[in-house]
Amino acid sequence: MASHGIRQAVPIGSKRGLLPVRWWIAVLLFLSYVVWYMDRTNISIAGPVMMKYFHWSAAQFGMVQSAFFIGYALTQIPGGWLADRFGGSRVILIGTLWWSVFVFLTPFGATLAMMCVIRSLMGLGEGVNAPTHTSLTARWMPKSEAGMAQAVYYIGMPVGIMITMPTTVWIIQKWGWQMSFYSFAFVGILWCMLWVWYGRDRPEEHRSVSAGELRLIKSDQDPPEVMDQPTEWKTIFTNKSVWGLSISYFFHNYLWYLYMSWLPGYLVIGRGFSLLKTGFFSTIPYLVACVTMPLGGYLSDSWTRKYGPNIGRRVPIVIGMTGCGIFLVLAAHTPDAYTAIAYISASMGFLTLNYGAFWSTPINLSSKDAGVISGAMNTSGNIAGIFAPTITGLLVTFYHNKFENAMYFGAFLALVGIVVLWTIGQVKPIVFKKDRPVSSLSAR
């Protein structure tokens, strides 16, 4: 049976505020994403300075960035399972504190190998975050709001990156690149204090959740006796929909990490921008993402209510991947740097339509195992995180600091992702062994 959070359940109250409590929890999880992406992306801004400091090539810096994803991929499924079975609060707190320590230790990576180890250990802590968010969503949100909730959290990614880019540039220019890691390490600790104060594993444990809000949440969720069932690992990992979702997310994430790890380097190396100019123009695609993420979540929830999850969760992803690939090719082809930024912004906007749909799909497949399934999906996605920075760095190095072929390759992978999702990534609830007699009976 699942343990219910870091505190004992408290009586349900009737307090009302500006937002329902479940959406305040969503705000906290949004802030978690802001911190998460501040701490993981400041290295991409500091990258050009670090490359000069350590005398690294683009390929070597790509290895450092890829090392993070080795650790990050390892804790996706364990983190999701721990959150499903024992509650997300403990998992998210321990993970945030762990990665904050290794953000602080990053400047102590005196050699390439040591830096790779530190970044990989940092990834272990960050790896539990996304599946824990999904597990908490399955308990805090009705299914009909899951897509929008996930989209709200994921707005924290571009917001975190937009905060990080100019802030990191300012810190580097004033105090040096090392201080950008020392200072960012403490932001995660502040978030942990907020979560201990207000966050809970389940709505029934929160004193400010009204009886009406609790009824609304529970009316569109699986019953507790289902949510507390043990994980059927074989059923999950032999399910074609889980594999289709996970593989298509690999291709989505390759594109995301292509941008996240190399956009500043592309503007500095490929387009000749200064570090200060890069800090400004790098924020524009992420500003666009702040609009398209909730739009994608809204469309996914709306179309799911109207057409069912098989259409409502997949169609926004197909639209997003198609637009992302087209505008990535246009950005690679144009000779004008500012036009390239406009195309990259459009490409990023289409790509980030996908997040609400991708991350709510595990809840449609199995609410009780949402953390495990999203962990499997994100493991696959972050294998792409291992490859994307290194492959991009190798292609850039091979083609003498030109990025065009790396961008064309990313656009090709967008097409592959669409084909995989539409052929084997159908969104149908998983039928577990204990459910089969009931399902057979109801199907007659």
DOPA-236360 format. One record per residue (C-alpha): x, y, z; residue in three letters. Coordinates in nm, 2 decimals. Layout:
<nodes>
NODE      x      y      z code
NODE      X      Y      Z  ALA
...
</nodes>
This chain:
<nodes>
NODE      x      y      z code
NODE   0.00   0.00   0.00  MET
NODE   0.11   0.35  -0.07  ALA
NODE   0.24   0.57   0.21  SER
NODE   0.06   0.90   0.21  HIS
NODE   0.32   1.17   0.22  GLY
NODE   0.56   1.33   0.46  ILE
NODE   0.29   1.42   0.72  ARG
NODE  -0.02   1.26   0.86  GLN
NODE  -0.34   1.33   0.68  ALA
NODE  -0.52   1.64   0.81  VAL
NODE  -0.89   1.72   0.81  PRO
NODE  -1.05   1.84   0.49  ILE
NODE  -1.13   2.21   0.53  GLY
NODE  -1.35   2.45   0.33  SER
NODE  -1.10   2.73   0.27  LYS
NODE  -1.13   2.89  -0.07  ARG
NODE  -0.88   3.12  -0.24  GLY
NODE  -0.78   3.27  -0.57  LEU
NODE  -0.72   2.92  -0.71  LEU
NODE  -0.84   2.57  -0.61  PRO
NODE  -0.58   2.39  -0.41  VAL
NODE  -0.50   2.14  -0.69  ARG
NODE  -0.39   2.44  -0.90  TRP
NODE  -0.17   2.58  -0.63  TRP
NODE   0.00   2.24  -0.62  ILE
NODE   0.04   2.28  -1.00  ALA
NODE   0.20   2.62  -0.94  VAL
NODE   0.45   2.46  -0.70  LEU
NODE   0.53   2.19  -0.95  LEU
NODE   0.57   2.46  -1.22  PHE
NODE   0.82   2.63  -0.99  LEU
NODE   1.00   2.29  -0.95  SER
NODE   1.04   2.29  -1.32  TYR
NODE   1.18   2.64  -1.32  VAL
NODE   1.44   2.55  -1.06  VAL
NODE   1.51   2.22  -1.24  TRP
NODE   1.59   2.39  -1.57  TYR
NODE   1.78   2.67  -1.41  MET
NODE   2.01   2.42  -1.26  ASP
NODE   2.06   2.21  -1.56  ARG
NODE   2.09   2.47  -1.84  THR
NODE   2.33   2.72  -1.69  ASN
NODE   2.61   2.50  -1.82  ILE
NODE   2.49   2.56  -2.18  SER
NODE   2.53   2.93  -2.13  ILE
NODE   2.86   2.89  -1.95  ALA
NODE   2.97   2.64  -2.22  GLY
NODE   3.16   2.87  -2.45  PRO
NODE   3.35   3.02  -2.15  VAL
NODE   3.42   2.68  -2.01  MET
NODE   3.54   2.55  -2.34  MET
NODE   3.81   2.82  -2.35  LYS
NODE   3.89   2.77  -1.98  TYR
NODE   3.94   2.40  -2.01  PHE
NODE   4.06   2.40  -2.38  HIS
NODE   3.77   2.17  -2.48  TRP
NODE   3.65   2.11  -2.84  SER
NODE   3.28   2.11  -2.93  ALA
NODE   3.29   1.73  -2.92  ALA
NODE   3.44   1.73  -2.56  GLN
NODE   3.18   1.97  -2.43  PHE
NODE   2.91   1.76  -2.59  GLY
NODE   3.05   1.47  -2.38  MET
NODE   3.01   1.67  -2.07  VAL
NODE   2.66   1.76  -2.15  GLN
NODE   2.58   1.40  -2.24  SER
NODE   2.72   1.27  -1.91  ALA
NODE   2.43   1.44  -1.73  PHE
NODE   2.18   1.22  -1.92  PHE
NODE   2.35   0.90  -1.83  ILE
NODE   2.26   0.96  -1.46  GLY
NODE   1.93   1.12  -1.55  TYR
NODE   1.81   0.82  -1.75  ALA
NODE   1.90   0.57  -1.47  LEU
NODE   1.65   0.71  -1.21  THR
NODE   1.35   0.77  -1.43  GLN
NODE   1.17   0.43  -1.38  ILE
NODE   1.28   0.38  -1.01  PRO
NODE   1.18   0.74  -0.93  GLY
NODE   0.83   0.69  -1.09  GLY
NODE   0.78   0.36  -0.91  TRP
NODE   0.89   0.51  -0.57  LEU
NODE   0.64   0.80  -0.62  ALA
NODE   0.36   0.56  -0.73  ASP
NODE   0.41   0.33  -0.43  ARG
NODE   0.53   0.55  -0.15  PHE
NODE   0.43   0.91  -0.24  GLY
NODE   0.59   1.18  -0.45  GLY
NODE   0.68   1.42  -0.17  SER
NODE   0.97   1.23  -0.03  ARG
NODE   1.10   1.15  -0.38  VAL
NODE   1.09   1.50  -0.51  ILE
NODE   1.25   1.65  -0.20  LEU
NODE   1.54   1.40  -0.19  ILE
NODE   1.60   1.44  -0.56  GLY
NODE   1.60   1.82  -0.55  THR
NODE   1.84   1.83  -0.26  LEU
NODE   2.07   1.57  -0.42  TRP
NODE   2.10   1.76  -0.75  TRP
NODE   2.15   2.09  -0.58  SER
NODE   2.47   1.95  -0.41  VAL
NODE   2.61   1.85  -0.75  PHE
NODE   2.53   2.18  -0.91  VAL
NODE   2.74   2.34  -0.64  PHE
NODE   3.02   2.09  -0.70  LEU
NODE   3.03   2.14  -1.08  THR
NODE   3.32   2.39  -1.08  PRO
NODE   3.53   2.13  -0.89  PHE
NODE   3.54   1.91  -1.21  GLY
NODE   3.91   1.98  -1.28  ALA
NODE   3.94   1.72  -1.55  THR
NODE   3.71   1.61  -1.83  LEU
NODE   3.65   1.28  -1.66  ALA
NODE   3.58   1.43  -1.32  MET
NODE   3.34   1.68  -1.48  MET
NODE   3.15   1.40  -1.65  CYS
NODE   3.12   1.21  -1.32  VAL
NODE   2.98   1.52  -1.14  ILE
NODE   2.73   1.60  -1.41  ARG
NODE   2.62   1.23  -1.42  SER
NODE   2.57   1.23  -1.04  LEU
NODE   2.37   1.55  -1.08  MET
NODE   2.15   1.37  -1.34  GLY
NODE   2.07   1.09  -1.09  LEU
NODE   1.89   1.35  -0.87  GLY
NODE   1.71   1.53  -1.15  GLU
NODE   1.60   1.20  -1.30  GLY
NODE   1.33   1.14  -1.04  VAL
NODE   1.16   1.47  -1.11  ASN
NODE   0.94   1.43  -1.42  ALA
NODE   0.79   1.08  -1.33  PRO
NODE   0.72   1.21  -0.98  THR
NODE   0.53   1.51  -1.13  HIS
NODE   0.32   1.27  -1.33  THR
NODE   0.25   1.04  -1.03  SER
NODE   0.14   1.34  -0.83  LEU
NODE  -0.08   1.46  -1.12  THR
NODE  -0.25   1.13  -1.13  ALA
NODE  -0.35   1.18  -0.76  ARG
NODE  -0.41   1.56  -0.76  TRP
NODE  -0.59   1.61  -1.09  MET
NODE  -0.90   1.47  -1.26  PRO
NODE  -0.80   1.31  -1.59  LYS
NODE  -0.98   1.57  -1.78  SER
NODE  -0.74   1.84  -1.65  GLU
NODE  -0.42   1.63  -1.67  ALA
NODE  -0.30   1.77  -2.01  GLY
NODE  -0.33   2.13  -1.90  MET
NODE  -0.17   2.06  -1.56  ALA
NODE   0.13   1.89  -1.73  GLN
NODE   0.15   2.18  -1.97  ALA
NODE   0.15   2.43  -1.68  VAL
NODE   0.44   2.25  -1.52  TYR
NODE   0.63   2.24  -1.84  TYR
NODE   0.60   2.61  -1.88  ILE
NODE   0.86   2.61  -1.61  GLY
NODE   1.12   2.48  -1.86  MET
NODE   1.12   2.78  -2.09  PRO
NODE   1.07   3.01  -1.79  VAL
NODE   1.37   2.86  -1.62  GLY
NODE   1.58   2.88  -1.93  ILE
NODE   1.48   3.24  -1.99  MET
NODE   1.58   3.33  -1.63  ILE
NODE   1.90   3.14  -1.66  THR
NODE   2.03   3.28  -1.99  MET
NODE   2.06   3.65  -1.90  PRO
NODE   2.13   3.58  -1.53  THR
NODE   2.41   3.34  -1.61  THR
NODE   2.57   3.59  -1.85  VAL
NODE   2.55   3.86  -1.59  TRP
NODE   2.70   3.64  -1.32  ILE
NODE   2.98   3.52  -1.55  ILE
NODE   3.07   3.88  -1.65  GLN
NODE   3.07   4.00  -1.29  LYS
NODE   3.21   3.71  -1.09  TRP
NODE   3.32   3.43  -1.33  GLY
NODE   3.16   3.11  -1.46  TRP
NODE   3.22   2.92  -1.14  GLN
NODE   2.98   3.15  -0.94  MET
NODE   2.70   3.07  -1.18  SER
NODE   2.70   2.72  -1.04  PHE
NODE   2.76   2.81  -0.67  TYR
NODE   2.47   3.06  -0.67  SER
NODE   2.22   2.84  -0.86  PHE
NODE   2.26   2.55  -0.62  ALA
NODE   2.07   2.73  -0.34  PHE
NODE   1.75   2.79  -0.55  VAL
NODE   1.65   2.42  -0.52  GLY
NODE   1.68   2.44  -0.14  ILE
NODE   1.44   2.73  -0.13  LEU
NODE   1.19   2.53  -0.34  TRP
NODE   1.21   2.24  -0.10  CYS
NODE   1.11   2.47   0.18  MET
NODE   0.80   2.58  -0.01  LEU
NODE   0.70   2.22  -0.08  TRP
NODE   0.74   2.11   0.28  VAL
NODE   0.52   2.40   0.38  TRP
NODE   0.23   2.35   0.13  TYR
NODE   0.28   2.03  -0.08  GLY
NODE   0.12   1.70   0.00  ARG
NODE   0.10   1.36  -0.18  ASP
NODE  -0.28   1.35  -0.21  ARG
NODE  -0.56   1.60  -0.19  PRO
NODE  -0.73   1.42   0.10  GLU
NODE  -0.42   1.51   0.31  GLU
NODE  -0.44   1.88   0.25  HIS
NODE  -0.63   2.09   0.51  ARG
NODE  -0.73   2.35   0.25  SER
NODE  -0.90   2.11   0.01  VAL
NODE  -1.28   2.15   0.03  SER
NODE  -1.52   1.86   0.01  ALA
NODE  -1.64   1.99  -0.32  GLY
NODE  -1.30   2.00  -0.47  GLU
NODE  -1.21   1.66  -0.34  LEU
NODE  -1.53   1.52  -0.50  ARG
NODE  -1.45   1.68  -0.83  LEU
NODE  -1.10   1.54  -0.83  ILE
NODE  -1.21   1.19  -0.74  LYS
NODE  -1.50   1.18  -0.98  SER
NODE  -1.26   1.15  -1.28  ASP
NODE  -1.00   0.92  -1.12  GLN
NODE  -0.96   0.55  -1.07  ASP
NODE  -1.08   0.44  -0.72  PRO
NODE  -0.83   0.40  -0.44  PRO
NODE  -0.84   0.02  -0.45  GLU
NODE  -0.72   0.04  -0.81  VAL
NODE  -0.46   0.32  -0.74  MET
NODE  -0.30   0.12  -0.46  ASP
NODE  -0.26  -0.20  -0.66  GLN
NODE   0.10  -0.33  -0.71  PRO
NODE   0.28  -0.27  -1.03  THR
NODE   0.25  -0.54  -1.30  GLU
NODE   0.59  -0.49  -1.45  TRP
NODE   0.55  -0.75  -1.73  LYS
NODE   0.21  -0.62  -1.84  THR
NODE   0.34  -0.26  -1.86  ILE
NODE   0.67  -0.34  -2.04  PHE
NODE   0.51  -0.58  -2.30  THR
NODE   0.25  -0.32  -2.39  ASN
NODE   0.28  -0.19  -2.74  LYS
NODE   0.14   0.15  -2.65  SER
NODE   0.40   0.21  -2.38  VAL
NODE   0.68   0.12  -2.63  TRP
NODE   0.53   0.34  -2.90  GLY
NODE   0.49   0.63  -2.66  LEU
NODE   0.85   0.59  -2.53  SER
NODE   1.01   0.56  -2.87  ILE
NODE   0.83   0.86  -3.02  SER
NODE   0.94   1.06  -2.71  TYR
NODE   1.30   0.97  -2.79  PHE
NODE   1.27   1.16  -3.12  PHE
NODE   1.08   1.45  -2.96  HIS
NODE   1.35   1.48  -2.69  ASN
NODE   1.64   1.46  -2.94  TYR
NODE   1.50   1.79  -3.08  LEU
NODE   1.45   1.94  -2.74  TRP
NODE   1.80   1.86  -2.63  TYR
NODE   1.94   1.98  -2.96  LEU
NODE   1.80   2.32  -2.88  TYR
NODE   1.87   2.32  -2.50  MET
NODE   2.23   2.21  -2.52  SER
NODE   2.34   2.38  -2.84  TRP
NODE   2.13   2.69  -2.90  LEU
NODE   2.37   2.93  -2.73  PRO
NODE   2.67   2.76  -2.90  GLY
NODE   2.49   2.78  -3.23  TYR
NODE   2.44   3.16  -3.20  LEU
NODE   2.80   3.21  -3.08  VAL
NODE   2.98   2.97  -3.31  ILE
NODE   2.74   2.94  -3.60  GLY
NODE   2.61   3.29  -3.62  ARG
NODE   2.89   3.50  -3.47  GLY
NODE   2.69   3.65  -3.18  PHE
NODE   2.86   3.79  -2.87  SER
NODE   2.79   3.62  -2.54  LEU
NODE   2.57   3.92  -2.43  LEU
NODE   2.37   3.91  -2.75  LYS
NODE   2.33   3.54  -2.72  THR
NODE   2.19   3.57  -2.37  GLY
NODE   1.92   3.80  -2.51  PHE
NODE   1.83   3.63  -2.84  PHE
NODE   1.84   3.28  -2.69  SER
NODE   1.54   3.36  -2.47  THR
NODE   1.30   3.43  -2.77  ILE
NODE   1.23   3.07  -2.86  PRO
NODE   1.16   2.99  -2.50  TYR
NODE   0.92   3.29  -2.47  LEU
NODE   0.72   3.14  -2.76  VAL
NODE   0.72   2.81  -2.58  ALA
NODE   0.55   2.98  -2.28  CYS
NODE   0.25   3.04  -2.50  VAL
NODE   0.25   2.71  -2.70  THR
NODE   0.29   2.48  -2.40  MET
NODE  -0.05   2.57  -2.23  PRO
NODE  -0.21   2.59  -2.58  LEU
NODE  -0.10   2.23  -2.65  GLY
NODE  -0.23   2.11  -2.31  GLY
NODE  -0.57   2.29  -2.37  TYR
NODE  -0.60   2.14  -2.72  LEU
NODE  -0.51   1.79  -2.60  SER
NODE  -0.76   1.80  -2.31  ASP
NODE  -1.03   1.94  -2.54  SER
NODE  -0.98   1.69  -2.82  TRP
NODE  -0.95   1.41  -2.57  THR
NODE  -1.29   1.50  -2.42  ARG
NODE  -1.44   1.52  -2.77  LYS
NODE  -1.27   1.24  -2.96  TYR
NODE  -1.11   1.02  -2.69  GLY
NODE  -0.74   1.00  -2.58  PRO
NODE  -0.63   0.81  -2.89  ASN
NODE  -0.69   1.12  -3.10  ILE
NODE  -0.67   1.39  -2.84  GLY
NODE  -0.33   1.29  -2.71  ARG
NODE  -0.17   1.20  -3.04  ARG
NODE  -0.29   1.47  -3.29  VAL
NODE  -0.12   1.77  -3.11  PRO
NODE   0.21   1.57  -3.11  ILE
NODE   0.18   1.51  -3.48  VAL
NODE   0.11   1.87  -3.55  ILE
NODE   0.40   1.98  -3.32  GLY
NODE   0.66   1.74  -3.46  MET
NODE   0.57   1.84  -3.82  THR
NODE   0.60   2.21  -3.76  GLY
NODE   0.92   2.17  -3.56  CYS
NODE   1.09   1.98  -3.84  GLY
NODE   0.98   2.22  -4.12  ILE
NODE   1.10   2.53  -3.94  PHE
NODE   1.43   2.36  -3.83  LEU
NODE   1.51   2.30  -4.19  VAL
NODE   1.42   2.66  -4.28  LEU
NODE   1.64   2.79  -4.00  ALA
NODE   1.94   2.58  -4.12  ALA
NODE   1.89   2.70  -4.48  HIS
NODE   1.85   3.08  -4.43  THR
NODE   2.17   3.29  -4.45  PRO
NODE   2.03   3.56  -4.22  ASP
NODE   2.09   3.52  -3.85  ALA
NODE   1.78   3.71  -3.73  TYR
NODE   1.56   3.52  -3.97  THR
NODE   1.71   3.20  -3.83  ALA
NODE   1.61   3.30  -3.48  ILE
NODE   1.25   3.36  -3.60  ALA
NODE   1.24   3.01  -3.76  TYR
NODE   1.40   2.85  -3.45  ILE
NODE   1.13   3.02  -3.24  SER
NODE   0.86   2.88  -3.46  ALA
NODE   1.02   2.54  -3.45  SER
NODE   1.04   2.55  -3.07  MET
NODE   0.68   2.67  -3.05  GLY
NODE   0.56   2.37  -3.25  PHE
NODE   0.78   2.13  -3.06  LEU
NODE   0.65   2.24  -2.72  THR
NODE   0.29   2.19  -2.82  LEU
NODE   0.36   1.83  -2.74  ASN
NODE   0.43   1.83  -2.37  TYR
NODE   0.08   1.83  -2.23  GLY
NODE  -0.02   1.54  -2.46  ALA
NODE   0.30   1.34  -2.40  PHE
NODE   0.29   1.36  -2.02  TRP
NODE  -0.08   1.31  -1.97  SER
NODE  -0.08   1.00  -2.19  THR
NODE   0.06   0.77  -1.91  PRO
NODE  -0.23   0.87  -1.69  ILE
NODE  -0.47   0.76  -1.97  ASN
NODE  -0.28   0.43  -2.01  LEU
NODE  -0.28   0.35  -1.63  SER
NODE  -0.33   0.61  -1.35  SER
NODE  -0.19   0.38  -1.08  LYS
NODE   0.13   0.33  -1.28  ASP
NODE   0.16   0.68  -1.42  ALA
NODE   0.49   0.74  -1.26  GLY
NODE   0.64   0.41  -1.39  VAL
NODE   0.51   0.46  -1.74  ILE
NODE   0.62   0.82  -1.76  SER
NODE   0.95   0.71  -1.62  GLY
NODE   0.99   0.46  -1.90  ALA
NODE   0.89   0.72  -2.15  MET
NODE   1.14   0.97  -2.01  ASN
NODE   1.42   0.71  -1.99  THR
NODE   1.38   0.67  -2.37  SER
NODE   1.36   1.04  -2.41  GLY
NODE   1.67   1.10  -2.21  ASN
NODE   1.87   0.83  -2.40  ILE
NODE   1.82   1.09  -2.67  ALA
NODE   1.96   1.34  -2.42  GLY
NODE   2.28   1.13  -2.41  ILE
NODE   2.31   1.12  -2.79  PHE
NODE   2.19   1.46  -2.90  ALA
NODE   2.46   1.69  -2.75  PRO
NODE   2.74   1.45  -2.85  THR
NODE   2.61   1.38  -3.20  ILE
NODE   2.55   1.75  -3.26  THR
NODE   2.90   1.83  -3.13  GLY
NODE   3.06   1.57  -3.35  LEU
NODE   2.87   1.69  -3.66  LEU
NODE   2.96   2.05  -3.59  VAL
NODE   3.33   1.96  -3.54  THR
NODE   3.33   1.74  -3.85  PHE
NODE   3.18   2.01  -4.07  TYR
NODE   3.42   2.28  -3.93  HIS
NODE   3.18   2.46  -3.69  ASN
NODE   2.88   2.46  -3.92  LYS
NODE   2.55   2.35  -3.78  PHE
NODE   2.34   2.30  -4.09  GLU
NODE   2.38   1.92  -4.11  ASN
NODE   2.31   1.87  -3.74  ALA
NODE   1.98   2.06  -3.79  MET
NODE   1.88   1.87  -4.10  TYR
NODE   1.94   1.54  -3.91  PHE
NODE   1.71   1.67  -3.63  GLY
NODE   1.44   1.75  -3.88  ALA
NODE   1.46   1.39  -4.02  PHE
NODE   1.42   1.25  -3.67  LEU
NODE   1.10   1.45  -3.62  ALA
NODE   0.95   1.27  -3.92  LEU
NODE   1.06   0.93  -3.78  VAL
NODE   0.89   1.02  -3.45  GLY
NODE   0.56   1.09  -3.62  ILE
NODE   0.56   0.76  -3.80  VAL
NODE   0.64   0.57  -3.48  VAL
NODE   0.37   0.74  -3.28  LEU
NODE   0.10   0.69  -3.54  TRP
NODE   0.18   0.32  -3.61  THR
NODE   0.24   0.17  -3.26  ILE
NODE   0.17   0.45  -3.01  GLY
NODE  -0.21   0.41  -2.98  GLN
NODE  -0.35   0.54  -2.65  VAL
NODE  -0.56   0.26  -2.50  LYS
NODE  -0.60   0.18  -2.13  PRO
NODE  -0.37  -0.11  -2.03  ILE
NODE  -0.57  -0.42  -1.94  VAL
NODE  -0.41  -0.59  -1.64  PHE
NODE  -0.45  -0.96  -1.55  LYS
NODE  -0.68  -0.88  -1.26  LYS
NODE  -0.90  -0.67  -1.50  ASP
NODE  -0.94  -0.92  -1.78  ARG
NODE  -1.25  -1.10  -1.66  PRO
NODE  -1.42  -0.77  -1.59  VAL
NODE  -1.32  -0.63  -1.93  SER
NODE  -1.44  -0.94  -2.11  SER
NODE  -1.77  -0.93  -1.93  LEU
NODE  -1.83  -0.56  -2.00  SER
NODE  -1.73  -0.60  -2.37  ALA
NODE  -2.01  -0.85  -2.44  ARG
</nodes>
